[in-house]
Amino acid sequence: MQDVQAITQMILTEGADNANAIQVKDMVFDRMFRDMCAANSCGNYGKCYMCPPDVGGIDEMMDEAREYDRGVLYQTISPLEDSFDIEGINEAGRRHSALSQRISERLGGKKGVLHVSSGGCRVCEVCAKREDKPCTFPDQAIASLEAYGVNVYEASKTAGMKYINGANTVTFFGMVFVRDEADA
Ligand code: SF4
C-alpha cells in the first residue's frame, strides 16, 4: 500500500460504499465533540479504552490528526426497515466495524497512517475496560473520528459524499489519515 489512490481502492475493494481523499488542512476540528461524548448518550463514556476519557485528551488528539496531510474518508450505507429499526442499526454497525477491521488488517503496521472509524471500538463484543482488564487487542483497537474532534459532516461535504443517504438508511464513516512521505 504505497499511495492514497491505492489505499482508496483497497477500502472500496474491501466493501466501502464510497471512499475519497481530502486534505487535512480543509477539515474542520472541534473540541465540542468531546462534550457530546461526555453527555454519554451512547452509554460508552468511560466504558471503552477507545472512547473518552480513556482514549486521550481532545486537544492532543486534534493536534495528532492535524499532523497528517490527507485523509481517505469512507462510508458504509446500510438499509433499515424504518427509522425505529434498532437491530438494523446494530447490524449496520457490525458491518461497518467488520469493514474497518479488514482495512486495519490490510494496512498492517504501515507507517505514516492513522485509522479511525465510527463510534466506540467494536473489536471485542464487550470492551475489557468494563471488567477493569487491559485492552485485549491493543494493536487492533480503533478510535472514532469524533474522538479526534473531526467534524464528519463537513468532511463528507468536502469529500463529495452525502452525510445522510435517504430515508430508511444509516450511514457510518471511517478515515485513514496519511502522511505524504508515506507515498514514496
Ligand atoms: S480492542 Fe477490545 S478491549 Fe481494546 S479498546 Fe477495543 S473493544 Fe476495548
Backbone and ligand atoms as CSV (ligand in chain L), in Angstrom:
chain,resi,resn,atom,element,x,y,z
A,1,MET,N,N,0.857,-1.194,0.000
A,1,MET,CA,C,0.000,0.000,0.000
A,1,MET,C,C,0.888,1.237,0.000
A,2,GLN,N,N,1.060,1.867,-1.136
A,2,GLN,CA,C,2.070,2.910,-1.218
A,2,GLN,C,C,1.523,4.302,-1.461
A,3,ASP,N,N,0.266,4.470,-1.790
A,3,ASP,CA,C,-0.209,5.820,-2.015
A,3,ASP,C,C,-1.693,5.940,-1.691
A,4,VAL,N,N,-2.155,7.176,-1.668
A,4,VAL,CA,C,-3.542,7.447,-1.290
A,4,VAL,C,C,-4.516,6.777,-2.253
A,5,GLN,N,N,-4.180,6.773,-3.542
A,5,GLN,CA,C,-5.067,6.138,-4.516
A,5,GLN,C,C,-5.181,4.640,-4.239
A,6,ALA,N,N,-4.063,4.013,-3.894
A,6,ALA,CA,C,-4.083,2.582,-3.610
A,6,ALA,C,C,-4.882,2.296,-2.339
A,7,ILE,N,N,-4.741,3.152,-1.316
A,7,ILE,CA,C,-5.499,2.974,-0.077
A,7,ILE,C,C,-6.987,3.153,-0.358
A,8,THR,N,N,-7.336,4.152,-1.159
A,8,THR,CA,C,-8.742,4.385,-1.501
A,8,THR,C,C,-9.319,3.171,-2.228
A,9,GLN,N,N,-8.571,2.639,-3.182
A,9,GLN,CA,C,-9.052,1.476,-3.933
A,9,GLN,C,C,-9.181,0.259,-3.032
A,10,MET,N,N,-8.220,0.081,-2.114
A,10,MET,CA,C,-8.289,-1.047,-1.181
A,10,MET,C,C,-9.549,-0.950,-0.330
A,11,ILE,N,N,-9.847,0.255,0.168
A,11,ILE,CA,C,-11.032,0.454,1.015
A,11,ILE,C,C,-12.301,0.113,0.239
A,12,LEU,N,N,-12.368,0.515,-1.025
A,12,LEU,CA,C,-13.543,0.198,-1.852
A,12,LEU,C,C,-13.626,-1.302,-2.116
A,13,THR,N,N,-12.479,-1.898,-2.380
A,13,THR,CA,C,-12.454,-3.337,-2.641
A,13,THR,C,C,-12.920,-4.119,-1.418
A,14,GLU,N,N,-12.589,-3.637,-0.235
A,14,GLU,CA,C,-12.986,-4.337,0.995
A,14,GLU,C,C,-14.474,-4.177,1.294
A,15,GLY,N,N,-15.143,-3.234,0.598
A,15,GLY,CA,C,-16.590,-3.177,0.758
A,15,GLY,C,C,-17.191,-1.845,1.150
A,16,ALA,N,N,-16.389,-0.766,1.216
A,16,ALA,CA,C,-16.984,0.543,1.490
A,16,ALA,C,C,-17.869,0.956,0.313
A,17,ASP,N,N,-18.928,1.697,0.602
A,17,ASP,CA,C,-19.810,2.161,-0.474
A,17,ASP,C,C,-19.221,3.367,-1.195
A,18,ASN,N,N,-18.453,4.167,-0.482
A,18,ASN,CA,C,-17.757,5.296,-1.096
A,18,ASN,C,C,-16.457,5.541,-0.336
A,19,ALA,N,N,-15.481,6.092,-1.037
A,19,ALA,CA,C,-14.217,6.487,-0.404
A,19,ALA,C,C,-13.591,7.582,-1.250
A,20,ASN,N,N,-13.056,8.589,-0.569
A,20,ASN,CA,C,-12.449,9.699,-1.295
A,20,ASN,C,C,-11.457,10.413,-0.381
A,21,ALA,N,N,-10.366,10.867,-0.942
A,21,ALA,CA,C,-9.330,11.532,-0.154
A,21,ALA,C,C,-9.568,13.033,-0.105
A,22,ILE,N,N,-9.337,13.616,1.065
A,22,ILE,CA,C,-9.406,15.072,1.217
A,22,ILE,C,C,-8.145,15.552,1.937
A,23,GLN,N,N,-7.891,16.840,1.841
A,23,GLN,CA,C,-6.743,17.437,2.532
A,23,GLN,C,C,-7.108,17.677,3.999
A,24,VAL,N,N,-6.216,17.312,4.897
A,24,VAL,CA,C,-6.493,17.533,6.321
A,24,VAL,C,C,-6.633,19.026,6.607
A,25,LYS,N,N,-5.897,19.861,5.872
A,25,LYS,CA,C,-5.995,21.302,6.110
A,25,LYS,C,C,-7.381,21.844,5.769
A,26,ASP,N,N,-8.148,21.086,4.989
A,26,ASP,CA,C,-9.511,21.503,4.655
A,26,ASP,C,C,-10.546,20.967,5.643
A,27,MET,N,N,-10.102,20.172,6.609
A,27,MET,CA,C,-11.037,19.558,7.556
A,27,MET,C,C,-11.314,20.491,8.731
A,28,VAL,N,N,-12.493,20.309,9.313
A,28,VAL,CA,C,-12.895,21.101,10.477
A,28,VAL,C,C,-12.774,20.214,11.718
A,29,PHE,N,N,-12.052,20.711,12.716
A,29,PHE,CA,C,-11.930,20.016,14.001
A,29,PHE,C,C,-12.610,20.862,15.071
A,30,ASP,N,N,-13.241,20.206,16.010
A,30,ASP,CA,C,-13.971,20.958,17.039
A,30,ASP,C,C,-13.981,20.154,18.331
A,31,ARG,N,N,-13.518,20.796,19.414
A,31,ARG,CA,C,-13.490,20.090,20.698
A,31,ARG,C,C,-14.889,19.862,21.256
A,32,MET,N,N,-15.897,20.499,20.633
A,32,MET,CA,C,-17.283,20.300,21.038
A,32,MET,C,C,-17.677,18.827,21.024
A,33,PHE,N,N,-17.057,18.051,20.102
A,33,PHE,CA,C,-17.442,16.637,20.006
A,33,PHE,C,C,-17.114,15.877,21.286
A,34,ARG,N,N,-16.119,16.355,22.026
A,34,ARG,CA,C,-15.794,15.708,23.295
A,34,ARG,C,C,-16.908,15.952,24.314
A,35,ASP,N,N,-17.506,17.152,24.251
A,35,ASP,CA,C,-18.635,17.440,25.151
A,35,ASP,C,C,-19.809,16.514,24.830
A,36,MET,N,N,-19.993,16.237,23.536
A,36,MET,CA,C,-21.087,15.336,23.156
A,36,MET,C,C,-20.830,13.933,23.695
A,37,CYS,N,N,-19.550,13.483,23.645
A,37,CYS,CA,C,-19.228,12.168,24.219
A,37,CYS,C,C,-19.503,12.177,25.724
A,38,ALA,N,N,-19.112,13.260,26.375
A,38,ALA,CA,C,-19.273,13.333,27.834
A,38,ALA,C,C,-20.744,13.307,28.236
A,39,ALA,N,N,-21.628,13.720,27.324
A,39,ALA,CA,C,-23.064,13.648,27.614
A,39,ALA,C,C,-23.523,12.199,27.705
A,40,ASN,N,N,-22.718,11.293,27.129
A,40,ASN,CA,C,-22.885,9.839,27.299
A,40,ASN,C,C,-24.236,9.315,26.809
A,41,SER,N,N,-24.706,9.826,25.699
A,41,SER,CA,C,-25.980,9.315,25.173
A,41,SER,C,C,-25.838,7.868,24.700
A,42,CYS,N,N,-24.617,7.438,24.355
A,42,CYS,CA,C,-24.408,6.058,23.893
A,42,CYS,C,C,-24.115,5.106,25.044
A,43,GLY,N,N,-23.801,5.650,26.230
A,43,GLY,CA,C,-23.511,4.798,27.384
A,43,GLY,C,C,-22.097,4.259,27.409
A,44,ASN,N,N,-21.249,4.685,26.480
A,44,ASN,CA,C,-19.890,4.144,26.389
A,44,ASN,C,C,-18.843,5.029,27.055
A,45,TYR,N,N,-19.249,6.217,27.506
A,45,TYR,CA,C,-18.274,7.133,28.115
A,45,TYR,C,C,-17.662,6.471,29.355
A,46,GLY,N,N,-16.349,6.342,29.340
A,46,GLY,CA,C,-15.664,5.711,30.468
A,46,GLY,C,C,-15.785,4.196,30.489
A,47,LYS,N,N,-16.362,3.633,29.418
A,47,LYS,CA,C,-16.593,2.179,29.394
A,47,LYS,C,C,-15.815,1.487,28.283
A,48,CYS,N,N,-14.969,2.223,27.563
A,48,CYS,CA,C,-14.216,1.653,26.447
A,48,CYS,C,C,-12.876,2.383,26.356
A,49,TYR,N,N,-11.798,1.630,26.169
A,49,TYR,CA,C,-10.483,2.256,26.101
A,49,TYR,C,C,-10.347,3.220,24.927
A,50,MET,N,N,-11.125,3.000,23.867
A,50,MET,CA,C,-11.035,3.864,22.691
A,50,MET,C,C,-12.060,4.993,22.714
A,51,CYS,N,N,-12.780,5.139,23.826
A,51,CYS,CA,C,-13.716,6.253,23.997
A,51,CYS,C,C,-13.183,7.192,25.075
A,52,PRO,N,N,-13.642,8.439,25.072
A,52,PRO,CA,C,-13.264,9.344,26.152
A,52,PRO,C,C,-13.754,8.820,27.502
A,53,PRO,N,N,-13.101,9.154,28.595
A,53,PRO,CA,C,-11.868,9.943,28.638
A,53,PRO,C,C,-10.606,9.112,28.411
A,54,ASP,N,N,-10.730,7.763,28.365
A,54,ASP,CA,C,-9.540,6.907,28.295
A,54,ASP,C,C,-8.743,7.092,27.011
A,55,VAL,N,N,-9.428,7.426,25.896
A,55,VAL,CA,C,-8.755,7.471,24.599
A,55,VAL,C,C,-7.684,8.553,24.537
A,56,GLY,N,N,-7.819,9.614,25.347
A,56,GLY,CA,C,-6.834,10.690,25.338
A,56,GLY,C,C,-7.496,12.055,25.295
A,57,GLY,N,N,-6.708,13.082,25.489
A,57,GLY,CA,C,-7.226,14.455,25.527
A,57,GLY,C,C,-7.606,14.938,24.131
A,58,ILE,N,N,-8.677,15.694,24.043
A,58,ILE,CA,C,-9.175,16.155,22.738
A,58,ILE,C,C,-8.170,17.068,22.037
A,59,ASP,N,N,-7.535,17.951,22.784
A,59,ASP,CA,C,-6.606,18.888,22.126
A,59,ASP,C,C,-5.392,18.138,21.565
A,60,GLU,N,N,-4.884,17.189,22.350
A,60,GLU,CA,C,-3.743,16.406,21.881
A,60,GLU,C,C,-4.124,15.560,20.665
A,61,MET,N,N,-5.335,15.030,20.675
A,61,MET,CA,C,-5.759,14.166,19.565
A,61,MET,C,C,-6.029,14.979,18.299
A,62,MET,N,N,-6.594,16.175,18.456
A,62,MET,CA,C,-6.780,17.031,17.270
A,62,MET,C,C,-5.423,17.409,16.692
A,63,ASP,N,N,-4.473,17.716,17.572
A,63,ASP,CA,C,-3.124,18.059,17.096
A,63,ASP,C,C,-2.498,16.865,16.366
A,64,GLU,N,N,-2.699,15.665,16.913
A,64,GLU,CA,C,-2.145,14.460,16.279
A,64,GLU,C,C,-2.721,14.283,14.872
A,65,ALA,N,N,-4.035,14.427,14.735
A,65,ALA,CA,C,-4.668,14.250,13.420
A,65,ALA,C,C,-4.180,15.300,12.431
A,66,ARG,N,N,-3.975,16.521,12.931
A,66,ARG,CA,C,-3.555,17.619,12.041
A,66,ARG,C,C,-2.135,17.435,11.543
A,67,GLU,N,N,-1.390,16.513,12.147
A,67,GLU,CA,C,-0.029,16.262,11.669
A,67,GLU,C,C,-0.022,15.491,10.344
A,68,TYR,N,N,-1.183,14.914,9.998
A,68,TYR,CA,C,-1.264,14.165,8.739
A,68,TYR,C,C,-1.613,15.128,7.599
A,69,ASP,N,N,-1.355,14.672,6.382
A,69,ASP,CA,C,-1.573,15.527,5.219
A,69,ASP,C,C,-2.932,15.311,4.570
A,70,ARG,N,N,-3.310,14.052,4.449
A,70,ARG,CA,C,-4.577,13.739,3.787
A,70,ARG,C,C,-5.343,12.676,4.559
A,71,GLY,N,N,-6.642,12.657,4.350
A,71,GLY,CA,C,-7.469,11.640,4.972
A,71,GLY,C,C,-8.365,11.002,3.921
A,72,VAL,N,N,-8.349,9.675,3.864
A,72,VAL,CA,C,-9.259,8.967,2.957
A,72,VAL,C,C,-10.535,8.672,3.746
A,73,LEU,N,N,-11.576,9.456,3.457
A,73,LEU,CA,C,-12.861,9.269,4.137
A,73,LEU,C,C,-13.616,8.145,3.433
A,74,TYR,N,N,-14.182,7.230,4.220
A,74,TYR,CA,C,-15.004,6.179,3.615
A,74,TYR,C,C,-16.317,6.055,4.373
A,75,GLN,N,N,-17.316,5.484,3.693
A,75,GLN,CA,C,-18.621,5.343,4.322
A,75,GLN,C,C,-19.264,4.020,3.919
A,76,THR,N,N,-20.096,3.502,4.846
A,76,THR,CA,C,-20.994,2.399,4.511
A,76,THR,C,C,-22.419,2.935,4.636
A,77,ILE,N,N,-23.246,2.529,3.714
A,77,ILE,CA,C,-24.659,2.933,3.697
A,77,ILE,C,C,-25.479,1.644,3.762
A,78,SER,N,N,-26.240,1.487,4.824
A,78,SER,CA,C,-26.967,0.230,5.025
A,78,SER,C,C,-28.465,0.493,5.139
A,79,PRO,N,N,-29.286,-0.423,4.614
A,79,PRO,CA,C,-30.733,-0.226,4.645
A,79,PRO,C,C,-31.320,-0.540,6.022
A,80,LEU,N,N,-32.405,0.155,6.345
A,80,LEU,CA,C,-33.180,-0.108,7.562
A,80,LEU,C,C,-34.620,-0.381,7.162
A,81,GLU,N,N,-35.330,-1.123,7.990
A,81,GLU,CA,C,-36.757,-1.331,7.701
A,81,GLU,C,C,-37.518,-0.028,7.904
A,82,ASP,N,N,-37.165,0.701,8.949
A,82,ASP,CA,C,-37.729,2.024,9.230
A,82,ASP,C,C,-36.805,2.705,10.230
A,83,SER,N,N,-37.141,3.921,10.627
A,83,SER,CA,C,-36.239,4.673,11.492
A,83,SER,C,C,-36.206,4.131,12.918
A,84,PHE,N,N,-37.053,3.157,13.237
A,84,PHE,CA,C,-37.037,2.548,14.576
A,84,PHE,C,C,-36.355,1.180,14.561
A,85,ASP,N,N,-35.707,0.850,13.448
A,85,ASP,CA,C,-35.109,-0.469,13.262
A,85,ASP,C,C,-33.771,-0.557,14.002
A,86,ILE,N,N,-33.856,-0.740,15.320
A,86,ILE,CA,C,-32.635,-0.764,16.143
A,86,ILE,C,C,-31.733,-1.935,15.756
A,87,GLU,N,N,-32.328,-3.099,15.513
A,87,GLU,CA,C,-31.499,-4.248,15.129
A,87,GLU,C,C,-30.804,-3.971,13.793
A,88,GLY,N,N,-31.517,-3.292,12.884
A,88,GLY,CA,C,-30.909,-2.928,11.602
A,88,GLY,C,C,-29.733,-1.982,11.794
A,89,ILE,N,N,-29.881,-1.036,12.720
A,89,ILE,CA,C,-28.783,-0.104,13.001
A,89,ILE,C,C,-27.599,-0.866,13.594
A,90,ASN,N,N,-27.900,-1.795,14.515
A,90,ASN,CA,C,-26.821,-2.587,15.116
A,90,ASN,C,C,-26.117,-3.442,14.069
A,91,GLU,N,N,-26.890,-4.033,13.166
A,91,GLU,CA,C,-26.303,-4.855,12.115
A,91,GLU,C,C,-25.444,-3.996,11.190
A,92,ALA,N,N,-25.928,-2.788,10.884
A,92,ALA,CA,C,-25.148,-1.865,10.053
A,92,ALA,C,C,-23.839,-1.501,10.754
A,93,GLY,N,N,-23.907,-1.316,12.092
A,93,GLY,CA,C,-22.701,-1.022,12.862
A,93,GLY,C,C,-21.717,-2.169,12.812
A,94,ARG,N,N,-22.246,-3.396,12.896
A,94,ARG,CA,C,-21.361,-4.570,12.819
A,94,ARG,C,C,-20.725,-4.663,11.437
A,95,ARG,N,N,-21.506,-4.372,10.404
A,95,ARG,CA,C,-20.957,-4.408,9.031
A,95,ARG,C,C,-19.835,-3.389,8.900
A,96,HIS,N,N,-20.071,-2.176,9.416
A,96,HIS,CA,C,-19.054,-1.132,9.293
A,96,HIS,C,C,-17.805,-1.504,10.090
A,97,SER,N,N,-18.022,-2.028,11.303
A,97,SER,CA,C,-16.875,-2.404,12.140
A,97,SER,C,C,-16.053,-3.502,11.480
A,98,ALA,N,N,-16.731,-4.489,10.883
A,98,ALA,CA,C,-16.003,-5.570,10.206
A,98,ALA,C,C,-15.188,-5.012,9.048
A,99,LEU,N,N,-15.767,-4.058,8.316
A,99,LEU,CA,C,-15.015,-3.410,7.237
A,99,LEU,C,C,-13.785,-2.702,7.802
A,100,SER,N,N,-13.983,-1.939,8.876
A,100,SER,CA,C,-12.863,-1.192,9.457
A,100,SER,C,C,-11.751,-2.140,9.896
A,101,GLN,N,N,-12.146,-3.272,10.457
A,101,GLN,CA,C,-11.118,-4.227,10.903
A,101,GLN,C,C,-10.384,-4.838,9.712
A,102,ARG,N,N,-11.096,-5.089,8.611
A,102,ARG,CA,C,-10.406,-5.595,7.408
A,102,ARG,C,C,-9.440,-4.543,6.872
A,103,ILE,N,N,-9.877,-3.290,6.890
A,103,ILE,CA,C,-8.999,-2.213,6.412
A,103,ILE,C,C,-7.745,-2.137,7.281
A,104,SER,N,N,-7.934,-2.229,8.608
A,104,SER,CA,C,-6.772,-2.200,9.509
A,104,SER,C,C,-5.820,-3.338,9.194
A,105,GLU,N,N,-6.388,-4.525,8.929
A,105,GLU,CA,C,-5.537,-5.675,8.594
A,105,GLU,C,C,-4.761,-5.413,7.321
A,106,ARG,N,N,-5.437,-4.846,6.328
A,106,ARG,CA,C,-4.767,-4.565,5.049
A,106,ARG,C,C,-3.676,-3.508,5.213
A,107,LEU,N,N,-3.930,-2.545,6.123
A,107,LEU,CA,C,-2.926,-1.502,6.352
A,107,LEU,C,C,-1.736,-2.067,7.122
A,108,GLY,N,N,-2.004,-3.102,7.931
A,108,GLY,CA,C,-0.938,-3.704,8.724
A,108,GLY,C,C,-0.259,-2.664,9.581
A,109,GLY,N,N,1.024,-2.754,9.689
A,109,GLY,CA,C,1.760,-1.791,10.503
A,109,GLY,C,C,2.289,-0.633,9.691
A,110,LYS,N,N,1.556,-0.294,8.616
A,110,LYS,CA,C,2.056,0.737,7.711
A,110,LYS,C,C,2.363,2.028,8.475
A,111,LYS,N,N,3.567,2.548,8.283
A,111,LYS,CA,C,3.956,3.797,8.940
A,111,LYS,C,C,3.287,4.977,8.252
A,112,GLY,N,N,3.050,6.008,9.025
A,112,GLY,CA,C,2.527,7.232,8.435
A,112,GLY,C,C,1.038,7.222,8.236
A,113,VAL,N,N,0.302,6.271,8.855
A,113,VAL,CA,C,-1.155,6.279,8.739
A,113,VAL,C,C,-1.794,6.211,10.124
A,114,LEU,N,N,-3.004,6.738,10.201
A,114,LEU,CA,C,-3.829,6.669,11.403
A,114,LEU,C,C,-5.228,6.301,10.939
A,115,HIS,N,N,-5.751,5.188,11.458
A,115,HIS,CA,C,-7.066,4.705,11.021
A,115,HIS,C,C,-8.083,4.919,12.135
A,116,VAL,N,N,-9.157,5.605,11.829
A,116,VAL,CA,C,-10.231,5.841,12.800
A,116,VAL,C,C,-11.558,5.491,12.143
A,117,SER,N,N,-12.563,5.206,12.968
A,117,SER,CA,C,-13.831,4.746,12.416
A,117,SER,C,C,-14.992,5.429,13.137
A,118,SER,N,N,-16.106,4.722,13.279
A,118,SER,CA,C,-17.319,5.317,13.856
A,118,SER,C,C,-17.600,4.756,15.237
A,119,GLY,N,N,-18.059,5.624,16.125
A,119,GLY,CA,C,-18.479,5.178,17.445
A,119,GLY,C,C,-17.319,4.605,18.233
A,120,GLY,N,N,-17.615,3.870,19.269
A,120,GLY,CA,C,-16.569,3.267,20.082
A,120,GLY,C,C,-15.957,2.073,19.389
A,121,CYS,N,N,-14.844,1.597,19.939
A,121,CYS,CA,C,-14.177,0.412,19.384
A,121,CYS,C,C,-15.112,-0.787,19.491
A,122,ARG,N,N,-15.283,-1.514,18.391
A,122,ARG,CA,C,-16.170,-2.682,18.384
A,122,ARG,C,C,-15.398,-3.970,18.135
A,123,VAL,N,N,-14.080,-3.920,18.319
A,123,VAL,CA,C,-13.287,-5.120,18.052
A,123,VAL,C,C,-13.743,-6.273,18.951
A,124,CYS,N,N,-14.007,-5.984,20.231
A,124,CYS,CA,C,-14.496,-7.012,21.160
A,124,CYS,C,C,-16.000,-6.832,21.367
A,125,GLU,N,N,-16.679,-7.922,21.634
A,125,GLU,CA,C,-18.109,-7.847,21.923
A,125,GLU,C,C,-18.358,-6.934,23.119
A,126,VAL,N,N,-17.520,-7.107,24.153
A,126,VAL,CA,C,-17.579,-6.269,25.355
A,126,VAL,C,C,-16.167,-5.767,25.616
A,127,CYS,N,N,-15.999,-4.454,25.708
A,127,CYS,CA,C,-14.653,-3.912,25.926
A,127,CYS,C,C,-14.128,-4.351,27.295
A,128,ALA,N,N,-12.847,-4.727,27.326
A,128,ALA,CA,C,-12.220,-5.175,28.571
A,128,ALA,C,C,-12.246,-4.091,29.636
A,129,LYS,N,N,-12.397,-2.850,29.227
A,129,LYS,CA,C,-12.472,-1.745,30.184
A,129,LYS,C,C,-13.608,-1.958,31.178
A,130,ARG,N,N,-14.684,-2.550,30.692
A,130,ARG,CA,C,-15.848,-2.764,31.569
A,130,ARG,C,C,-15.551,-3.755,32.678
A,131,GLU,N,N,-14.499,-4.567,32.494
A,131,GLU,CA,C,-14.123,-5.540,33.537
A,131,GLU,C,C,-12.794,-5.169,34.180
A,132,ASP,N,N,-12.360,-3.927,33.932
A,132,ASP,CA,C,-11.096,-3.451,34.514
A,132,ASP,C,C,-9.913,-4.326,34.137
A,133,LYS,N,N,-9.961,-4.877,32.916
A,133,LYS,CA,C,-8.835,-5.666,32.416
A,133,LYS,C,C,-8.129,-4.867,31.319
A,134,PRO,N,N,-6.870,-5.211,31.017
A,134,PRO,CA,C,-6.162,-4.486,29.946
A,134,PRO,C,C,-6.841,-4.701,28.599
A,135,CYS,N,N,-6.622,-3.767,27.679
A,135,CYS,CA,C,-7.166,-3.895,26.321
A,135,CYS,C,C,-6.733,-5.241,25.733
A,136,THR,N,N,-7.703,-5.971,25.178
A,136,THR,CA,C,-7.454,-7.323,24.682
A,136,THR,C,C,-6.618,-7.317,23.412
A,137,PHE,N,N,-6.896,-6.358,22.527
A,137,PHE,CA,C,-6.204,-6.304,21.234
A,137,PHE,C,C,-5.713,-4.875,20.974
A,138,PRO,N,N,-4.706,-4.436,21.720
A,138,PRO,CA,C,-4.268,-3.036,21.577
A,138,PRO,C,C,-3.811,-2.677,20.170
A,139,ASP,N,N,-3.339,-3.675,19.401
A,139,ASP,CA,C,-2.888,-3.384,18.039
A,139,ASP,C,C,-4.055,-3.231,17.065
A,140,GLN,N,N,-5.232,-3.684,17.474
A,140,GLN,CA,C,-6.404,-3.622,16.584
A,140,GLN,C,C,-7.433,-2.586,17.024
A,141,ALA,N,N,-7.292,-2.072,18.232
A,141,ALA,CA,C,-8.287,-1.134,18.771
A,141,ALA,C,C,-8.403,0.091,17.869
A,142,ILE,N,N,-9.637,0.548,17.638
A,142,ILE,CA,C,-9.885,1.670,16.724
A,142,ILE,C,C,-10.702,2.739,17.441
A,143,ALA,N,N,-10.206,3.956,17.418
A,143,ALA,CA,C,-10.953,5.087,17.983
A,143,ALA,C,C,-11.860,5.680,16.907
A,144,SER,N,N,-12.656,6.651,17.292
A,144,SER,CA,C,-13.605,7.231,16.342
A,144,SER,C,C,-13.094,8.561,15.785
A,145,LEU,N,N,-13.684,8.952,14.657
A,145,LEU,CA,C,-13.420,10.274,14.086
A,145,LEU,C,C,-13.756,11.357,15.108
A,146,GLU,N,N,-14.878,11.180,15.810
A,146,GLU,CA,C,-15.305,12.196,16.777
A,146,GLU,C,C,-14.325,12.301,17.945
A,147,ALA,N,N,-13.705,11.172,18.332
A,147,ALA,CA,C,-12.732,11.214,19.424
A,147,ALA,C,C,-11.566,12.129,19.068
A,148,TYR,N,N,-11.290,12.241,17.756
A,148,TYR,CA,C,-10.226,13.137,17.282
A,148,TYR,C,C,-10.766,14.528,16.953
A,149,GLY,N,N,-12.020,14.770,17.280
A,149,GLY,CA,C,-12.599,16.091,17.073
A,149,GLY,C,C,-12.957,16.400,15.637
A,150,VAL,N,N,-13.051,15.358,14.780
A,150,VAL,CA,C,-13.340,15.590,13.363
A,150,VAL,C,C,-14.823,15.900,13.170
A,151,ASN,N,N,-15.116,16.985,12.465
A,151,ASN,CA,C,-16.481,17.289,12.054
A,151,ASN,C,C,-16.771,16.452,10.805
A,152,VAL,N,N,-17.448,15.335,11.000
A,152,VAL,CA,C,-17.641,14.381,9.908
A,152,VAL,C,C,-18.594,14.946,8.859
A,153,TYR,N,N,-19.553,15.736,9.280
A,153,TYR,CA,C,-20.479,16.335,8.316
A,153,TYR,C,C,-19.705,17.209,7.323
A,154,GLU,N,N,-18.821,18.059,7.844
A,154,GLU,CA,C,-18.038,18.927,6.961
A,154,GLU,C,C,-17.082,18.101,6.105
A,155,ALA,N,N,-16.494,17.073,6.703
A,155,ALA,CA,C,-15.571,16.227,5.935
A,155,ALA,C,C,-16.299,15.529,4.791
A,156,SER,N,N,-17.528,15.077,5.046
A,156,SER,CA,C,-18.280,14.389,3.982
A,156,SER,C,C,-18.599,15.348,2.840
A,157,LYS,N,N,-18.930,16.591,3.184
A,157,LYS,CA,C,-19.184,17.583,2.122
A,157,LYS,C,C,-17.932,17.805,1.294
A,158,THR,N,N,-16.792,17.959,1.976
A,158,THR,CA,C,-15.527,18.185,1.265
A,158,THR,C,C,-15.183,16.998,0.371
A,159,ALA,N,N,-15.535,15.796,0.847
A,159,ALA,CA,C,-15.210,14.573,0.086
A,159,ALA,C,C,-16.237,14.269,-1.002
A,160,GLY,N,N,-17.278,15.100,-1.092
A,160,GLY,CA,C,-18.297,14.863,-2.122
A,160,GLY,C,C,-19.227,13.715,-1.792
A,161,MET,N,N,-19.387,13.434,-0.501
A,161,MET,CA,C,-20.292,12.355,-0.065
A,161,MET,C,C,-21.471,12.952,0.686
A,162,LYS,N,N,-22.574,12.208,0.691
A,162,LYS,CA,C,-23.726,12.612,1.489
A,162,LYS,C,C,-23.543,12.109,2.916
A,163,TYR,N,N,-23.844,12.995,3.873
A,163,TYR,CA,C,-23.764,12.609,5.283
A,163,TYR,C,C,-24.925,11.692,5.640
A,164,ILE,N,N,-26.097,11.991,5.056
A,164,ILE,CA,C,-27.296,11.170,5.216
A,164,ILE,C,C,-27.710,10.720,3.825
A,165,ASN,N,N,-28.066,9.451,3.696
A,165,ASN,CA,C,-28.294,8.890,2.360
A,165,ASN,C,C,-29.724,8.419,2.143
A,166,GLY,N,N,-30.658,9.195,2.633
A,166,GLY,CA,C,-32.059,8.925,2.354
A,166,GLY,C,C,-32.786,8.230,3.487
A,167,ALA,N,N,-34.106,8.225,3.388
A,167,ALA,CA,C,-34.936,7.586,4.402
A,167,ALA,C,C,-34.611,6.097,4.479
A,168,ASN,N,N,-34.740,5.577,5.693
A,168,ASN,CA,C,-34.542,4.137,5.923
A,168,ASN,C,C,-33.156,3.645,5.515
A,169,THR,N,N,-32.178,4.479,5.778
A,169,THR,CA,C,-30.775,4.065,5.642
A,169,THR,C,C,-30.006,4.606,6.842
A,170,VAL,N,N,-28.881,3.978,7.139
A,170,VAL,CA,C,-27.972,4.512,8.154
A,170,VAL,C,C,-26.568,4.511,7.559
A,171,THR,N,N,-25.831,5.577,7.806
A,171,THR,CA,C,-24.507,5.765,7.210
A,171,THR,C,C,-23.462,5.881,8.312
A,172,PHE,N,N,-22.396,5.121,8.178
A,172,PHE,CA,C,-21.262,5.223,9.102
A,172,PHE,C,C,-20.017,5.607,8.307
A,173,PHE,N,N,-19.088,6.267,9.009
A,173,PHE,CA,C,-17.876,6.766,8.352
A,173,PHE,C,C,-16.614,6.253,9.043
A,174,GLY,N,N,-15.540,6.241,8.308
A,174,GLY,CA,C,-14.207,5.997,8.850
A,174,GLY,C,C,-13.213,6.805,8.032
A,175,MET,N,N,-11.979,6.870,8.501
A,175,MET,CA,C,-10.959,7.621,7.752
A,175,MET,C,C,-9.579,7.035,7.995
A,176,VAL,N,N,-8.802,7.008,6.943
A,176,VAL,CA,C,-7.381,6.661,7.055
A,176,VAL,C,C,-6.586,7.937,6.790
A,177,PHE,N,N,-5.966,8.453,7.851
A,177,PHE,CA,C,-5.090,9.621,7.717
A,177,PHE,C,C,-3.742,9.158,7.172
A,178,VAL,N,N,-3.201,9.937,6.240
A,178,VAL,CA,C,-1.959,9.556,5.554
A,178,VAL,C,C,-0.999,10.729,5.538
A,179,ARG,N,N,0.262,10.426,5.797
A,179,ARG,CA,C,1.300,11.450,5.605
A,179,ARG,C,C,1.863,11.304,4.203
A,180,ASP,N,N,2.143,12.429,3.576
A,180,ASP,CA,C,2.595,12.373,2.199
A,180,ASP,C,C,3.889,11.595,2.043
A,181,GLU,N,N,4.744,11.640,3.087
A,181,GLU,CA,C,6.009,10.918,2.914
A,181,GLU,C,C,5.793,9.406,2.848
A,182,ALA,N,N,4.558,8.944,3.246
A,182,ALA,CA,C,4.280,7.516,3.139
A,182,ALA,C,C,4.019,7.114,1.701
A,183,ASP,N,N,3.922,8.122,0.793
A,183,ASP,CA,C,3.599,7.826,-0.593
A,183,ASP,C,C,4.813,7.411,-1.406
A,184,ALA,N,N,5.957,7.470,-0.787
A,184,ALA,CA,C,7.174,7.198,-1.563
A,184,ALA,C,C,7.163,5.807,-2.151
L,1,SF4,S1,S,-9.770,-3.942,21.326
L,1,SF4,FE1,FE,-11.386,-4.698,22.709
L,1,SF4,S2,S,-10.592,-4.215,24.781
L,1,SF4,FE2,FE,-9.403,-2.969,23.323
L,1,SF4,S3,S,-10.475,-0.983,23.178
L,1,SF4,FE3,FE,-11.298,-2.302,21.522
L,1,SF4,S4,S,-13.127,-3.270,22.403
L,1,SF4,FE4,FE,-11.895,-2.473,24.136
